[in-house]
Amino acid sequence: MIHSHLYTRMTETPVYAAPAEDAMTMHILRLGVWVGELAREAEWIRIIGVDCDGWVRAEDLEERPPFQLHAYWTAGKPIEYINAADVEK
């Protein structure tokens, strides 16, 4: 179950297979990507996103108002979840 919605706050946010810096990097998320929080373990958060799931350092994520989350779809492309504040900049 998703406990919270968070966004990546780094230009590149690594998603790890386990909650450790030396774990295998499964995916790299770009700035402002929405993820769902599944669990917390010390300074790590288990996340699920559109493209991946795994562990991310808590300091690489941030909370934003939930009403700014929007689904964005272009024909022939996968659905993206974006933050309205990022589009307004």
N, CA, C and O atoms as CSV, one atom per row, in Angstrom:
chain,resi,resn,atom,element,x,y,z
A,1,MET,N,N,0.833,-1.168,0.000
A,1,MET,CA,C,0.000,0.000,0.000
A,1,MET,C,C,0.888,1.245,0.000
A,1,MET,O,O,1.895,1.298,0.706
A,2,ILE,N,N,0.512,2.231,-0.785
A,2,ILE,CA,C,1.247,3.496,-0.826
A,2,ILE,C,C,0.836,4.331,0.381
A,2,ILE,O,O,-0.345,4.615,0.579
A,3,HIS,N,N,1.824,4.721,1.187
A,3,HIS,CA,C,1.569,5.498,2.396
A,3,HIS,C,C,1.631,6.996,2.156
A,3,HIS,O,O,1.007,7.771,2.881
A,4,SER,N,N,2.381,7.405,1.143
A,4,SER,CA,C,2.587,8.827,0.882
A,4,SER,C,C,3.062,8.996,-0.556
A,4,SER,O,O,3.595,8.064,-1.159
A,5,HIS,N,N,2.862,10.189,-1.097
A,5,HIS,CA,C,3.381,10.529,-2.421
A,5,HIS,C,C,4.547,11.486,-2.239
A,5,HIS,O,O,4.445,12.472,-1.510
A,6,LEU,N,N,5.647,11.192,-2.902
A,6,LEU,CA,C,6.854,12.001,-2.798
A,6,LEU,C,C,7.374,12.305,-4.194
A,6,LEU,O,O,6.937,11.704,-5.176
A,7,TYR,N,N,8.308,13.241,-4.273
A,7,TYR,CA,C,8.922,13.634,-5.544
A,7,TYR,C,C,10.429,13.609,-5.398
A,7,TYR,O,O,10.961,13.888,-4.324
A,8,THR,N,N,11.117,13.273,-6.481
A,8,THR,CA,C,12.575,13.315,-6.467
A,8,THR,C,C,13.021,14.774,-6.471
A,8,THR,O,O,12.429,15.614,-7.148
A,9,ARG,N,N,14.067,15.059,-5.713
A,9,ARG,CA,C,14.533,16.442,-5.616
A,9,ARG,C,C,15.938,16.634,-6.180
A,9,ARG,O,O,16.513,17.718,-6.075
A,10,MET,N,N,16.483,15.585,-6.772
A,10,MET,CA,C,17.818,15.642,-7.352
A,10,MET,C,C,17.715,15.520,-8.877
A,10,MET,O,O,16.745,14.965,-9.393
A,11,THR,N,N,18.713,16.038,-9.591
A,11,THR,CA,C,18.745,15.905,-11.046
A,11,THR,C,C,18.737,14.435,-11.441
A,11,THR,O,O,18.053,14.044,-12.387
A,12,GLU,N,N,19.494,13.625,-10.717
A,12,GLU,CA,C,19.506,12.176,-10.914
A,12,GLU,C,C,19.387,11.504,-9.554
A,12,GLU,O,O,20.225,11.711,-8.676
A,13,THR,N,N,18.345,10.700,-9.383
A,13,THR,CA,C,18.111,9.993,-8.128
A,13,THR,C,C,18.226,8.493,-8.377
A,13,THR,O,O,17.387,7.916,-9.069
A,14,PRO,N,N,19.263,7.851,-7.818
A,14,PRO,CA,C,19.403,6.410,-8.006
A,14,PRO,C,C,18.358,5.634,-7.202
A,14,PRO,O,O,18.032,5.996,-6.071
A,15,VAL,N,N,17.846,4.572,-7.800
A,15,VAL,CA,C,16.942,3.639,-7.127
A,15,VAL,C,C,17.732,2.345,-6.953
A,15,VAL,O,O,18.180,1.742,-7.929
A,16,TYR,N,N,17.898,1.926,-5.699
A,16,TYR,CA,C,18.726,0.770,-5.374
A,16,TYR,C,C,17.884,-0.481,-5.130
A,16,TYR,O,O,16.703,-0.392,-4.794
A,17,ALA,N,N,18.505,-1.643,-5.303
A,17,ALA,CA,C,17.838,-2.926,-5.072
A,17,ALA,C,C,17.617,-3.194,-3.586
A,17,ALA,O,O,16.707,-3.935,-3.213
A,18,ALA,N,N,18.449,-2.591,-2.739
A,18,ALA,CA,C,18.370,-2.772,-1.289
A,18,ALA,C,C,18.710,-1.441,-0.621
A,18,ALA,O,O,19.290,-0.564,-1.261
A,19,PRO,N,N,18.360,-1.279,0.652
A,19,PRO,CA,C,18.642,-0.011,1.333
A,19,PRO,C,C,20.101,0.124,1.763
A,19,PRO,O,O,20.410,0.096,2.955
A,20,ALA,N,N,20.990,0.270,0.790
A,20,ALA,CA,C,22.422,0.425,1.051
A,20,ALA,C,C,23.085,1.086,-0.150
A,20,ALA,O,O,22.726,0.815,-1.295
A,21,GLU,N,N,24.063,1.964,0.124
A,21,GLU,CA,C,24.776,2.676,-0.946
A,21,GLU,C,C,25.495,1.728,-1.903
A,21,GLU,O,O,25.645,2.036,-3.086
A,22,ASP,N,N,25.944,0.569,-1.394
A,22,ASP,CA,C,26.687,-0.361,-2.245
A,22,ASP,C,C,25.781,-1.389,-2.934
A,22,ASP,O,O,26.275,-2.305,-3.590
A,23,ALA,N,N,24.472,-1.243,-2.789
A,23,ALA,CA,C,23.530,-2.133,-3.477
A,23,ALA,C,C,23.491,-1.794,-4.968
A,23,ALA,O,O,23.897,-0.706,-5.379
A,24,MET,N,N,23.008,-2.721,-5.754
A,24,MET,CA,C,22.919,-2.516,-7.201
A,24,MET,C,C,21.934,-1.389,-7.521
A,24,MET,O,O,20.833,-1.340,-6.972
A,25,THR,N,N,22.346,-0.481,-8.421
A,25,THR,CA,C,21.458,0.580,-8.895
A,25,THR,C,C,20.532,-0.024,-9.941
A,25,THR,O,O,20.983,-0.567,-10.950
A,26,MET,N,N,19.227,0.080,-9.686
A,26,MET,CA,C,18.224,-0.507,-10.574
A,26,MET,C,C,17.758,0.465,-11.653
A,26,MET,O,O,17.414,0.064,-12.765
A,27,HIS,N,N,17.754,1.762,-11.300
A,27,HIS,CA,C,17.170,2.767,-12.194
A,27,HIS,C,C,17.654,4.142,-11.735
A,27,HIS,O,O,18.058,4.306,-10.584
A,28,ILE,N,N,17.615,5.112,-12.617
A,28,ILE,CA,C,17.906,6.509,-12.280
A,28,ILE,C,C,16.653,7.323,-12.602
A,28,ILE,O,O,16.157,7.289,-13.728
A,29,LEU,N,N,16.147,8.051,-11.611
A,29,LEU,CA,C,14.975,8.912,-11.808
A,29,LEU,C,C,15.430,10.349,-12.006
A,29,LEU,O,O,16.415,10.778,-11.406
A,30,ARG,N,N,14.726,11.087,-12.836
A,30,ARG,CA,C,15.063,12.495,-13.078
A,30,ARG,C,C,14.376,13.389,-12.034
A,30,ARG,O,O,13.569,12.915,-11.234
A,31,LEU,N,N,14.695,14.637,-12.052
A,31,LEU,CA,C,14.155,15.624,-11.116
A,31,LEU,C,C,12.640,15.735,-11.235
A,31,LEU,O,O,12.099,15.784,-12.340
A,32,GLY,N,N,11.956,15.775,-10.087
A,32,GLY,CA,C,10.518,16.013,-10.060
A,32,GLY,C,C,9.639,14.824,-10.374
A,32,GLY,O,O,8.447,14.997,-10.629
A,33,VAL,N,N,10.192,13.615,-10.362
A,33,VAL,CA,C,9.400,12.419,-10.663
A,33,VAL,C,C,8.601,12.007,-9.427
A,33,VAL,O,O,9.128,11.968,-8.315
A,34,TRP,N,N,7.317,11.700,-9.644
A,34,TRP,CA,C,6.450,11.241,-8.564
A,34,TRP,C,C,6.746,9.790,-8.247
A,34,TRP,O,O,6.929,8.974,-9.150
A,35,VAL,N,N,6.795,9.464,-6.943
A,35,VAL,CA,C,6.920,8.078,-6.487
A,35,VAL,C,C,5.991,7.872,-5.296
A,35,VAL,O,O,5.659,8.816,-4.580
A,36,GLY,N,N,5.586,6.645,-5.100
A,36,GLY,CA,C,4.774,6.292,-3.944
A,36,GLY,C,C,5.658,5.661,-2.882
A,36,GLY,O,O,6.511,4.829,-3.189
A,37,GLU,N,N,5.452,6.060,-1.627
A,37,GLU,CA,C,6.222,5.505,-0.512
A,37,GLU,C,C,5.556,4.224,-0.018
A,37,GLU,O,O,4.381,4.223,0.346
A,38,LEU,N,N,6.324,3.130,-0.012
A,38,LEU,CA,C,5.813,1.846,0.466
A,38,LEU,C,C,6.254,1.543,1.889
A,38,LEU,O,O,5.493,0.960,2.662
A,39,ALA,N,N,7.485,1.935,2.245
A,39,ALA,CA,C,8.022,1.653,3.578
A,39,ALA,C,C,9.222,2.553,3.844
A,39,ALA,O,O,9.819,3.114,2.925
A,40,ARG,N,N,9.563,2.678,5.140
A,40,ARG,CA,C,10.765,3.420,5.553
A,40,ARG,C,C,11.630,2.515,6.405
A,40,ARG,O,O,11.137,1.709,7.195
A,41,GLU,N,N,12.934,2.667,6.227
A,41,GLU,CA,C,13.902,1.921,7.022
A,41,GLU,C,C,15.101,2.834,7.245
A,41,GLU,O,O,15.914,3.036,6.344
A,42,ALA,N,N,15.202,3.380,8.447
A,42,ALA,CA,C,16.240,4.362,8.790
A,42,ALA,C,C,16.178,5.529,7.804
A,42,ALA,O,O,15.143,6.187,7.702
A,43,GLU,N,N,17.271,5.800,7.074
A,43,GLU,CA,C,17.279,6.939,6.141
A,43,GLU,C,C,16.897,6.529,4.718
A,43,GLU,O,O,17.173,7.267,3.772
A,44,TRP,N,N,16.271,5.372,4.555
A,44,TRP,CA,C,15.880,4.852,3.247
A,44,TRP,C,C,14.367,4.746,3.121
A,44,TRP,O,O,13.664,4.503,4.103
A,45,ILE,N,N,13.874,4.932,1.898
A,45,ILE,CA,C,12.443,4.800,1.614
A,45,ILE,C,C,12.275,3.820,0.456
A,45,ILE,O,O,12.904,3.968,-0.592
A,46,ARG,N,N,11.421,2.820,0.658
A,46,ARG,CA,C,11.078,1.890,-0.440
A,46,ARG,C,C,9.988,2.557,-1.253
A,46,ARG,O,O,8.948,2.941,-0.718
A,47,ILE,N,N,10.230,2.694,-2.551
A,47,ILE,CA,C,9.311,3.421,-3.431
A,47,ILE,C,C,8.804,2.540,-4.564
A,47,ILE,O,O,9.378,1.501,-4.889
A,48,ILE,N,N,7.706,2.999,-5.149
A,48,ILE,CA,C,7.208,2.424,-6.394
A,48,ILE,C,C,6.885,3.594,-7.305
A,48,ILE,O,O,6.302,4.590,-6.877
A,49,GLY,N,N,7.264,3.462,-8.551
A,49,GLY,CA,C,6.988,4.504,-9.534
A,49,GLY,C,C,6.446,3.894,-10.810
A,49,GLY,O,O,6.187,2.692,-10.869
A,50,VAL,N,N,6.279,4.697,-11.807
A,50,VAL,CA,C,5.769,4.220,-13.088
A,50,VAL,C,C,6.772,3.266,-13.738
A,50,VAL,O,O,6.376,2.259,-14.323
A,51,ASP,N,N,8.066,3.576,-13.639
A,51,ASP,CA,C,9.101,2.806,-14.330
A,51,ASP,C,C,9.855,1.806,-13.463
A,51,ASP,O,O,10.560,0.948,-13.996
A,52,CYS,N,N,9.725,1.894,-12.135
A,52,CYS,CA,C,10.565,1.057,-11.288
A,52,CYS,C,C,10.048,1.004,-9.858
A,52,CYS,O,O,9.110,1.709,-9.487
A,53,ASP,N,N,10.686,0.147,-9.068
A,53,ASP,CA,C,10.493,0.155,-7.624
A,53,ASP,C,C,11.819,-0.228,-6.994
A,53,ASP,O,O,12.647,-0.884,-7.626
A,54,GLY,N,N,12.020,0.179,-5.757
A,54,GLY,CA,C,13.267,-0.096,-5.069
A,54,GLY,C,C,13.450,0.856,-3.904
A,54,GLY,O,O,12.478,1.372,-3.353
A,55,TRP,N,N,14.694,1.084,-3.533
A,55,TRP,CA,C,15.032,1.906,-2.370
A,55,TRP,C,C,15.728,3.198,-2.797
A,55,TRP,O,O,16.591,3.194,-3.675
A,56,VAL,N,N,15.339,4.296,-2.162
A,56,VAL,CA,C,15.911,5.620,-2.433
A,56,VAL,C,C,16.272,6.252,-1.095
A,56,VAL,O,O,15.573,6.055,-0.101
A,57,ARG,N,N,17.360,7.009,-1.072
A,57,ARG,CA,C,17.719,7.737,0.155
A,57,ARG,C,C,16.633,8.776,0.445
A,57,ARG,O,O,16.203,9.495,-0.457
A,58,ALA,N,N,16.199,8.853,1.686
A,58,ALA,CA,C,15.129,9.778,2.082
A,58,ALA,C,C,15.484,11.219,1.745
A,58,ALA,O,O,14.603,11.997,1.380
A,59,GLU,N,N,16.751,11.591,1.860
A,59,GLU,CA,C,17.165,12.971,1.591
A,59,GLU,C,C,17.034,13.347,0.112
A,59,GLU,O,O,17.081,14.530,-0.227
A,60,ASP,N,N,16.871,12.364,-0.766
A,60,ASP,CA,C,16.719,12.634,-2.202
A,60,ASP,C,C,15.260,12.827,-2.616
A,60,ASP,O,O,14.968,13.041,-3.793
A,61,LEU,N,N,14.342,12.751,-1.641
A,61,LEU,CA,C,12.912,12.897,-1.922
A,61,LEU,C,C,12.333,14.049,-1.118
A,61,LEU,O,O,12.890,14.445,-0.095
A,62,GLU,N,N,11.202,14.587,-1.591
A,62,GLU,CA,C,10.524,15.659,-0.863
A,62,GLU,C,C,9.017,15.512,-1.000
A,62,GLU,O,O,8.514,14.929,-1.960
A,63,GLU,N,N,8.308,16.055,-0.013
A,63,GLU,CA,C,6.851,16.085,-0.064
A,63,GLU,C,C,6.410,17.353,-0.773
A,63,GLU,O,O,7.068,18.389,-0.678
A,64,ARG,N,N,5.308,17.269,-1.475
A,64,ARG,CA,C,4.691,18.435,-2.110
A,64,ARG,C,C,3.188,18.316,-1.924
A,64,ARG,O,O,2.684,17.226,-1.653
A,65,PRO,N,N,2.463,19.423,-2.066
A,65,PRO,CA,C,1.008,19.352,-1.914
A,65,PRO,C,C,0.410,18.321,-2.879
A,65,PRO,O,O,0.753,18.319,-4.062
A,66,PRO,N,N,-0.481,17.444,-2.391
A,66,PRO,CA,C,-1.014,16.372,-3.234
A,66,PRO,C,C,-1.847,16.852,-4.416
A,66,PRO,O,O,-1.957,16.132,-5.408
A,67,PHE,N,N,-2.425,18.023,-4.345
A,67,PHE,CA,C,-3.286,18.487,-5.425
A,67,PHE,C,C,-2.503,19.004,-6.630
A,67,PHE,O,O,-3.100,19.396,-7.633
A,68,GLN,N,N,-1.176,19.009,-6.540
A,68,GLN,CA,C,-0.351,19.418,-7.668
A,68,GLN,C,C,0.052,18.237,-8.548
A,68,GLN,O,O,0.707,18.425,-9.573
A,69,LEU,N,N,-0.334,17.019,-8.157
A,69,LEU,CA,C,0.005,15.830,-8.937
A,69,LEU,C,C,-0.964,15.681,-10.103
A,69,LEU,O,O,-2.180,15.672,-9.913
A,70,HIS,N,N,-0.422,15.564,-11.299
A,70,HIS,CA,C,-1.247,15.413,-12.497
A,70,HIS,C,C,-0.707,14.273,-13.359
A,70,HIS,O,O,0.500,14.040,-13.415
A,71,ALA,N,N,-1.605,13.578,-14.018
A,71,ALA,CA,C,-1.209,12.573,-15.007
A,71,ALA,C,C,-1.088,13.280,-16.352
A,71,ALA,O,O,-1.956,14.072,-16.719
A,72,TYR,N,N,-0.024,12.999,-17.080
A,72,TYR,CA,C,0.221,13.621,-18.377
A,72,TYR,C,C,0.387,12.499,-19.396
A,72,TYR,O,O,1.193,11.589,-19.199
A,73,TRP,N,N,-0.372,12.565,-20.478
A,73,TRP,CA,C,-0.314,11.513,-21.481
A,73,TRP,C,C,-0.236,12.110,-22.869
A,73,TRP,O,O,-0.974,13.036,-23.205
A,74,THR,N,N,0.669,11.571,-23.674
A,74,THR,CA,C,0.804,11.915,-25.081
A,74,THR,C,C,0.630,10.620,-25.864
A,74,THR,O,O,1.195,9.589,-25.497
A,75,ALA,N,N,-0.144,10.669,-26.935
A,75,ALA,CA,C,-0.397,9.468,-27.734
A,75,ALA,C,C,0.906,8.777,-28.117
A,75,ALA,O,O,1.848,9.421,-28.578
A,76,GLY,N,N,0.951,7.482,-27.924
A,76,GLY,CA,C,2.126,6.700,-28.273
A,76,GLY,C,C,3.212,6.680,-27.216
A,76,GLY,O,O,4.242,6.032,-27.404
A,77,LYS,N,N,3.002,7.382,-26.101
A,77,LYS,CA,C,4.000,7.430,-25.032
A,77,LYS,C,C,3.361,6.956,-23.729
A,77,LYS,O,O,2.140,7.003,-23.588
A,78,PRO,N,N,4.179,6.496,-22.772
A,78,PRO,CA,C,3.609,6.066,-21.487
A,78,PRO,C,C,3.108,7.260,-20.674
A,78,PRO,O,O,3.546,8.392,-20.877
A,79,ILE,N,N,2.198,6.993,-19.766
A,79,ILE,CA,C,1.681,8.039,-18.873
A,79,ILE,C,C,2.817,8.533,-17.985
A,79,ILE,O,O,3.625,7.741,-17.499
A,80,GLU,N,N,2.873,9.855,-17.774
A,80,GLU,CA,C,3.831,10.460,-16.852
A,80,GLU,C,C,3.047,11.110,-15.728
A,80,GLU,O,O,1.955,11.633,-15.948
A,81,TYR,N,N,3.597,11.078,-14.531
A,81,TYR,CA,C,3.003,11.799,-13.409
A,81,TYR,C,C,3.891,12.998,-13.153
A,81,TYR,O,O,5.083,12.848,-12.886
A,82,ILE,N,N,3.316,14.188,-13.234
A,82,ILE,CA,C,4.095,15.418,-13.126
A,82,ILE,C,C,3.526,16.302,-12.033
A,82,ILE,O,O,2.384,16.131,-11.607
A,83,ASN,N,N,4.336,17.247,-11.587
A,83,ASN,CA,C,3.917,18.212,-10.591
A,83,ASN,C,C,3.608,19.516,-11.289
A,83,ASN,O,O,4.419,20.016,-12.068
A,84,ALA,N,N,2.443,20.070,-11.017
A,84,ALA,CA,C,2.015,21.309,-11.668
A,84,ALA,C,C,3.016,22.436,-11.438
A,84,ALA,O,O,3.212,23.267,-12.324
A,85,ALA,N,N,3.646,22.484,-10.281
A,85,ALA,CA,C,4.611,23.541,-9.979
A,85,ALA,C,C,5.803,23.483,-10.930
A,85,ALA,O,O,6.358,24.525,-11.279
A,86,ASP,N,N,6.205,22.291,-11.355
A,86,ASP,CA,C,7.332,22.156,-12.283
A,86,ASP,C,C,6.973,22.664,-13.670
A,86,ASP,O,O,7.837,23.184,-14.376
A,87,VAL,N,N,5.726,22.527,-14.071
A,87,VAL,CA,C,5.268,22.966,-15.391
A,87,VAL,C,C,5.156,24.478,-15.439
A,87,VAL,O,O,5.401,25.083,-16.483
A,88,GLU,N,N,4.787,25.102,-14.318
A,88,GLU,CA,C,4.571,26.548,-14.260
A,88,GLU,C,C,5.860,27.340,-14.305
A,88,GLU,O,O,5.824,28.538,-14.584
A,89,LYS,N,N,7.008,26.712,-14.040
A,89,LYS,CA,C,8.293,27.431,-13.993
A,89,LYS,C,C,8.714,27.888,-15.356
A,89,LYS,O,O,9.768,28.507,-15.501
